[in-house]
Amino acid sequence: MTADALVLPGCATPIAPLGLGTWAWGDKATWGMGGYDTELTEERIAEAWAATLDAGVTLVDTAEVYGGGESERIIGRLLARDPGRRASVVLATKFMPLPQKLAVKGALRSALLASIERLGVERVDLYQLHGPISLRSKGALAEALAAVVDEGLTQAVGVSNYSAPEMERIHTALAGQGVPLASNQIELSLLRRRPETGGLLAACRRLGVVPLAYSPIGQGRLTGKYSAAHPPPASRTFSAHPMEEVDRVVDVLRRIGVAHDDRTPSQVALRWIIEKDAVPIPGAKSAEQAEQNAGALGWSLTAAEVSELDAVALEGTRTLQQRIWQHG
């Protein structure tokens, strides 16, 4: 475990300040239309999985809706092949609280049991509400989450894409049940700095909630692989700034990386998020990508470098539909 390890409130196992997002594992429907990697075989996924865990990155995030549960099934098969890994893996998954799920306590418990079965485990470590879209009150949602904690089906609970006021309300409701709010999973990157400038990160610090940052390298835009001359697939609509603007950010990432043993742009971008007291959860489709991600650990940016990146970071915008449905 790295020197800057942290603990999610309610979860006993420490994690590195970096996780693994598995949205792309088996989710061909979301990543279709040219966006899904047809070479992403389960063998390659297994190599990425092993390289991730070998690097000390143990937080693995998935959801019931990723590939209709296929992401969870893949993780379950990986754990079954090497059950000794389970003790070190911090498994996080999510419940989609669709508005029609008015009997939310029973719906959430049933969904968690189904996730547990697909994962092949006795419990998960972090169970999250997959968006603030339920018609039920925060009190009802908190009661449902507290019930599965009390039953031992999860250690900790979190939310995803909650605004600061929404997070405050669910935090208060959970506290009334004697359960801490562990995390808020949000889109955060140098292409979407709004969670910081809008006060969400400050609210997380005040409440003791750990921000988990998805799409931390802008769906590949911050790797240097893409440019204005070679744009990413049209289906990758998150943080869809003009690539000329993204190129300027990548230029700064490259220059700063040179001063830190030739770190790559994506490693510097991930480290910037870590310096903000958030935990990036990039995806990995190969062992090489997993090792690249882990290169964000074990070093630090200077305060001047963080400020320089802050100055070129983009605010980012998203539609309400993206906010509700298209996140991981």
Stockholm file with secondary structure:
# STOCKHOLM 1.0

chainA/1-328         MTADALVLPGCATPIAPLGLGTWAWGDKATWGMGGYDTELTEERIAEAWAATLDAGVTLVDTAEVYGGGESERIIGRLLARDPGRRASVVLATKFMPLPQKLAVKGALRSALLASIERLGVERVDLYQLHGPISLRSKGALAEALAAVVDEGLTQAVGVSNYSAPEMERIHTALAGQGVPLASNQIELSLLRRRPETGGLLAACRRLGVVPLAYSPIGQGRLTGKYSAAHPPPASRTFSAHPMEEVDRVVDVLRRIGVAHDDRTPSQVALRWIIEKDAVPIPGAKSAEQAEQNAGALGWSLTAAEVSELDAVALEGTRTLQQRIWQHG
#=GR chainA/1-328 SS CCTTCBCCTTCCSCBCSCEEECTTSSCTTTTTTTTSCTTCCHHHHHHHHHHHHHTTCCEEECCTTGGGGHHHHHHHHHHHHCGGGTTTCEEEEEECCCTTCCSHHHHHHHHHHHHHHHHTSSCEEEEEESSSCCSSCHHHHHHHHHHHHHTTSEEEEEEESCCHHHHHHHHHHHHHTTCCEEEEEEECBTTBCHHHHTTHHHHHHHHTCEEEEESTTTTTGGGSSCCSSSCCCTTCCTTCCCHHHHHHHHHHHHHHHHTTTSCCHHHHHHHHHHHTTCEECCCCSSHHHHHHHHTTSSCCCCHHHHHHHHHHCCCCCCCHHHHHHSCC
#=GC SS_cons         CCTTCBCCTTCCSCBCSCEEECTTSSCTTTTTTTTSCTTCCHHHHHHHHHHHHHTTCCEEECCTTGGGGHHHHHHHHHHHHCGGGTTTCEEEEEECCCTTCCSHHHHHHHHHHHHHHHHTSSCEEEEEESSSCCSSCHHHHHHHHHHHHHTTSEEEEEEESCCHHHHHHHHHHHHHTTCCEEEEEEECBTTBCHHHHTTHHHHHHHHTCEEEEESTTTTTGGGSSCCSSSCCCTTCCTTCCCHHHHHHHHHHHHHHHHTTTSCCHHHHHHHHHHHTTCEECCCCSSHHHHHHHHTTSSCCCCHHHHHHHHHHCCCCCCCHHHHHHSCC
//
